[in-house]
Amino acid sequence: NRILAGVKVYYNWLYDTRQRKDHPCQSLKLRDNRDKAVQKQDLFKPEELETLLTRDERYGILELRNRVVVSLLIYQALTMGEITKLKISDLDLKMGKIQVAGSRKNAERTLYLRHNQIMLFHEYLTQIRPKLLEENPNSAQVRAFIVTKKGTAENGEGVHYLISTFQSQFNRPLNP
């Protein structure tokens, strides 16, 4: 690809300096020459995103947990993988920060929480998460911030399912 790109640039130069009258590489399409523009028609409006935070849950105990997950998707723009890797030690509620581990695509970073998220996370950590962990006999080993209804670390399936339940509200594809 680099060699072909170099050849194409070379012929561009020859053509621009009028040393050649034709451009044999003009129709050559390279993979590295992708259009990386954001497709704005697929983006959600803030009001649409806010509706994701308010919904009736089938399991009442999961309502707060699901609001925590959706808030991380909306306000911090975390990926599903980043959410599943979050540990309790990554949170600093006093400072209103969350430490996100790096991945192949994203660097490690510290993100600020919104004021309403701090109370939401605190309530989840002190009231709901302990109840969810009661379902798991090995709960002492669970360090994950987000846990399932059975008290195990979230592996992404639950996040994907949660977001898929909103599909009926929107006329476009929806994924975490």
Salt bridges, closest charged atoms under 4 A:
ASP22 OD1 - ARG20 NH2 2.91
GLU48 OE1 - ARG172 NH2 2.84
GLU57 OE2 - ARG55 NE 2.66
GLU82 OE2 - ARG109 NH1 2.97
GLU154 OE1 - ARG65 NH1 3.17
